[in-house]
Amino acid sequence: MDTKKFLEICARGKTGPAVEKDDWDLDYIIDGVRDLVEDYDFSWDKQVIIPNDEKLLDDMFEAAKKLIVDLGIYNMSTKRIIHFEKEEIEEGLRNMKTELVMGEGKDAVTLKARKIEDESLPVVWAGNPGCPTPESLYYPIILSAAKEPVIDLLTCGSLVDVDGYAVTSGDVTEVVAVRREMEYLHKALKEVGREGMGLLAAESAVTEVGDYAAVGEKRLRPCDSHLVAMFNELMIDNGNLVRAANSLDYGMKNASLACTMVGGLAGDAPGATIVMLASIMAANLVCMADYHLCHPIHIQDVATTARGCLWLQSVLCQTFAKNAPAIIVCDLWPSSGAMTKELLYEVAANTIVVTVSGGHLEGLGSANGNKPNGTGLEVRLMGEVGKAVAKQKMTREEANEIVLKLLDKYEHVFRMEDGNCGKPFNEAYDMETITPLPEWLAMYEEVRAELKEMGIQF
């Protein structure tokens, strides 16, 4: 998209119909999605996490197009609607990238649109994306992921303090935090001998101030990417429009991020899937997206490993793979944390769903991304499972059978009163060698053996 077209789209947020947010939620989202779910008779079987249903994929695609053309998106900053013509949405779909080079030199990786049951390997984008992390643990956590040979690209958490000062949005501390984040990322890449590896970074940039601070030759390079977020449901603000504009001329890649709620305004999994599909269609225009991140949130269970979120990720990836090939990267945010076997079961299930459905892998936000309780070991498992599933040409039916077995092993964590957040990084890894402690490594090896018995051909 050229600059003039983007400016024209943004200007619609100043002249479009004025609507209060509550009215947008109630009269537009709830009513609009409910009508489509009824019109298309959408439903889902909780025992079929990975559907094999061509009609479902076609109907979902058409329903999402209808929703975004009828509703548009809401600019929270101006309280106005940005409307799109049907041809604009369809042109955006036609122009979605199907190949994208991330990183540079010997470490460059090409992201490609994957197919359903694709034997091409999913890209493994590793780190603890967006997780609030104290500076004392920040570099060790990044390094634990960076040193895993199975990974292709690197991401990170957000710094909550720098030099003993709490990070505040739009403040001097946000600028310092973002630049410190970039310093740690490049230090880790140099340490493991992969300096050209591509990044999804500026995770400490809560506002556009931090996003500006990330740009630079030794910070966020043109071969890296940053987030341009949409809010639930079908909303954006001027700050994220500014983030998108920050890529103009400079060239860093825009990763659109939609976090549709399963069980929220759009209803259960089918309605939420329509909205997530529509969000990505809109993001082609308002986020100038180079690729798309899919991060559903369950209104009760939170994690992407909840059944409804798994179903959404599967159907969304399959829908785009069939109807409009695109680079879809799915976030993995399990409920459990390090030093628990449930974390590893969750990782395996989510990885299988995404891989066989045609997506790429990003994560992990262990402990629902709320605590620094993630490590490089579960990242290793994510990469190993994803690449094994693709290589063995696993079918959707085979994958569904394994995922149901894994759900039986971890779904109880959603009902645990205090959750299952596990241990912080420094209680799961040796802080001197940045290697997993024997107890944590033993759990990984036990679960890996179980997965092999279930049919994963490592």
N, C-alpha and C positions, 0 to 999 in steps of 0.2 A: 504494500500500500504506500502511495506517495504521501508526502507531508500535507499537501493541500487537502486531500481526501480525509486524512485523519483529523485535521483542524475542523473540517466541515461537520464530521460526525460528533466531535466534542462540542461544537457550537449548539448542536441540537439539545444538549443538556441545559442550555440557557433559555431556549425558546419553546421547548416541548411542553405538553400539558402539565400543569402544576397539580401535584398529588401529595397528600400527607402520607408518611410511611405506614401508619396503621391501615390506611385505606389501601395502599399498595399490597400489603400483606393479606388483608382480608378479602378485598373485592377483586383483586387481580390474580394473585398467586393461588390462594385457596380455591376460589371459584373456578378459575381458568384450568387448573390442573385437574380438579375433581371432574369437571365436564369431559375432559379428554380421556381420563381413566374409564369413565362410564361409556363414552362413545366407542372406544376401541376394546372395551371389555377386558382390560388388563387385570391380571391376577398373577400370583406366583405360588409355587409349591416349595415349601421350606426344605423338602428333601431333594430338590433339584437346584443346587446352587449354581451349576454351570449348564444352562439350558442349551439344547440343540433344536432350535425352532426358528426356521427361516422367516415365517410370517411375523413372529414376535419382533425380530430385528427390523424388518421393513416397516411395521406399524409404529415401532418406537421412533424410528427416524422421521417418519412423516408427522407424528404427533409433536415431536420436539420442534420441527420446522414451523408447524402451525402455531405452537405456543410463542415462539420468539417473534414471529411476524405479527401476531395478534397483540402481544403485550409490549414488546421491546424490553428495555431494562431501565431501572430506576437510578438516577444520580442522587445519591444521598446528600451531597453537598449543596445542590441547587433545588432539591425536592421537585425535580421535573423528570419526565420520561423521555428517553432517547428511543425513537422509533426507527425501524429498519424496513426497507422495501424487501419483498420476497427475492427479487433478483440480487440484491446486495448480499443476502444470506447465502444464496446459492453460489454466487461468485466467490464468496469467502470460503465455502466448502470446496469448490473446485481448485482454489489457490492454496489450500493447506499443504504445507511441506510434507513430502514423503521421504526426504533424505536431508540430514543436517549434520554437518561436521562440527564436533565439539573438541576443544583442545587443539594442540598444535604439535608439529614435528612428529617424532616417533610415537608420541603418546596420543595422537589424534584418534578419535573414535567417530564412526558414522552412525548416527541414529537413523533408523529406517522404520517406515510404517510396517508393522508386522501383520501377518494374516492369522486367521483362526487355525489353531492346531499347527502353527508354523514351526518348522524345524530350524529356522534361523534363530540364533541365540538372542535372548533378551539382554539389553544393556543393563548392567548392574550399577546403579547410582547410589553410592554408599555414604553413610554418615548418620547423624542423629538430627534430621532436618527440623529446624525451628525449635528444638527442645531448649528451654531455659537452662543455662549451664553456668556455674561459677567459673571464674577465670582459672582457679587452681586446678580444675579438671578439664578445661577446654582443650588444650593442646594434646594431652594424653588420649582423650577420646577420639579426636580427629586422627591422630597417628595410628591408633589401634585399627581404624578402618582403612586408612591409606596403605598400611603395610600388607593388607590381604591381597594376594595375587589375583584373586577371582574378580576384583572390582574393575570397573572401566572408567568411572567418573566419581567425583568426590563432592559431597555437600557437608553441612555442618549445623550445629545448634546456634542459638542466639546467646550472646554474652549478657549476663545479668549484672555484672560488676566489672569495673576496670580500675586497677590500682587502688582497690579498696572503696571505690565510689560506686553507688548504685546507678545503673543506667536508666535515664529518664527520656521518654519520647520527645523528640524535637529539641533536645538539649545538647550542650557541648559533649556530654557523656555519650550520646548516641553516635556522634561523629567519631569520637575516639574509639568506641566499641567496634564500629564497622571496620575501621582501618586496622585495629588490632586483630579482628577476625581474619581479615585478608592476610595479614602478616603471618598468623599461625597456619593458615591453609598453605601458603607458599612454602613455609618452613617445613611442613610435613611432606609436601611433594618432593622437595629437595632431599629430605632425609631418606626417602624410599627410592630415589633415583627416577622419579616420574614427573619431572618439572613441567612438562607440557600437558599434563592431564587436565581435562576440562572441569569446570566447577559450576555448581549452582550455589551461589553465595550471596553475600549481603543479607544474611538471615537476621543479623542484629539490627537491620534497618527497619524500625517500626514505622517510620514516616519517610516521606520523600527526601527529607534532609539527609538521612542516613544513606539513601540510595545515591544521591549526588556524591556523598563522601566515598563511596565504593569505587568510583570510576578512576582508572589510572593504569598505566603500563604494568606496574608491579602490584596492582590490586585486581579489580575485575576487568579482565581483558576482553577484547572483541570476540575471542573464542570461548568465552564463558557465558553464563546466563544468570538472570535474576528473576525474582517473582513479580508478576503483575496480577494482583488478586481481585477476584470478584467476591461479593458477600452474599450470604443466603438471605433471601433467594432472589436471583437475577438482579443484583444491585452492584454498583461501583461508586467510587467517590473521586473527587478531583485529584486527590493524592495519588491514586493508582493510575489515573490518566497521565499525570505528570511522570510517573515511573515509566510508563510506556514511551512517552516522548523522550525520556532521557536516553533511550537507545538510538534515537535518530542520528544519523551521520556517524556516531561512534561505532555502532554495530554490534554491541553485546546482544545476546539472544533473549527474547521475552518468553518466559514460561508462564502461561496463564495458570491460575490456581482457582478452582471452584471447590467449595466445601459444602455441598448440599446436605441437608439434614434428612436422614431416613427416620420417619416417624414424626416429622415436623410439619411445617406448613403445607408441604407437598404430599403429605400422607406417607403410606408405607412404601416399600421398595419400588414398585412400578411407577408411582407418581414422582418419587425422588429421582428416578432414572430419567424420566422425561425432562425434568428441570436441569439435571446435570448435563444431559445432551444439549439442551438449549443454551446453557451457560457457555459451553465450548463453542457452539455456533456463533454466539455473540462475541466471544473472546477473540475470534478471528479478526473482528473489526475494532472493538474498543480497546483491546489489549495488544493489538498488532502481534498476536501470538505466533511464535516460531514453532512451539510444541506445547502440549497441554498436560497439566498435572490433574489427576483425578483423585480427590480426597473426600469421600463421603464420611459423614459423622453420624453415628447412631444416637438418637436423642436420649436413650437410656444407657446403652452399653458403650457408647462413645467410639470404641475401637473399629478400625476398618476390618477387623476379623469377625465382627458380628455377622450373622447370616445375611441380614438385609443388605449390609454394605458389600459383602462378597458377591451377592447376586447382582447388585448395581454395577460393580466393577466389571464383572463378567459380561453382562449384557451391553454395557457401554462400549467396552473394547470390541466386542463382536459386531455391534451395530456399525461402528465406524469402519472396521475392517471390511465389512460386506458392502456398505453403501457409500462411503467417502473416506478412503484410506488416509490416515493421519498418524502422526507420532503421538501416542498416548503413553504417558508414564504414570503408573499408579503408585501412590503413597502407601506404605505399609506402616500402620501405627497400631501395634498390638496393645492389649490391655496389661499384659504381664511385663515384668522387668527382669533384669539380669539375675542369674543364680536361681532361676525357676525353670523347670522343664516345660511348663505351660507356655512360656515365651517361645520356646523352640517349636512347639506344636503349632502355635499361632502363625509363626513365621512360615513354616512349611505349607500350611493350608492356604494362606494368602498368596504365597509365591506360586503355588500350583494353579490357583484360579486365574491369576493375572497372566501367567505365561501361556497357558493353553488357550486363553481367550484372545490373545493377540496384543498384549501390552508389554511395556518395559517396567523395570523394578526400581523403586526408590525408597530408601529408608536405612535405618529403622527408627521410628519414634517409639521406642520401648517405653512401657509404663504410661501409655497414652500420651507420650510426648510432654509429660508434666514434670518429670524429674530426670536428673542426669544418671539414669539407671540403664543406659544402653552401652554396648561394647562392640568391638569388632568381630566377636565370635558369632553372634547371631547374623551379622552381615555376611560372614563366610557361608553360613548355612543358606541364607537367602540366595546367594550367588550359585552355590553348588546345586541346590534344588532346581532353580530356574533353568540352569544350563543342562542339567540332566533330563528334565521333563521335555525340553525342546529336542535334544539329541535323540531321545528314544521315540519321538513322534507320538507322545501320549495323546489319546483321544479325549474328548470332553466327557464321555461316559466313564472311562477309566479314571480320569481325574476326579470326577464327582464322587466316585466310590471311595477314593482315598481321603478326600476332604471331609466326607461324612464321618469317617473313622477318627479323623483328627479333631473334629468338632466335639465328639464324645469325650475327648481327652482334655479339652480346655474350656468348654462353655461354662463350667461351674464357676469360673473366675468372675463372671459378670454378676453373680449373686453374692459374692463374698463381701461382707460388711465393710471391711477396710481395704478391699481390692487386693491385688497381687503384684504390687509394684517392685518386689524383689529388693536387690541391694544396689547401692551406688557403685559407680565404676571402680573406685578405689578399694572396694570390698570384693570385687570380682576379678581384678587384674593385678598383677605385680607392677607396682608403680615405677620400679627401676628398669625392668626389661620390657614393659608394656606387652605382656603376654598373659593369657588367661590363667587363673589359679587352677591347681589340679582338680578341685571339686567342680568348678565350672566346666572345665574341659571334659571331665568324665560325664557330666550330664549331656553335653553336646554329642559325645561319642555314643552314648546309650540311645539317644533319640535318632541319631543318624542310622544306627543299626536297625531300629524299629522301622524307619522310613524305607530302608532297603527291603525289609520283610514285606512291607505293604506294596512294593512294586517299583520303587524309584531306583533306577539303574545308575548308581554313582560310578 
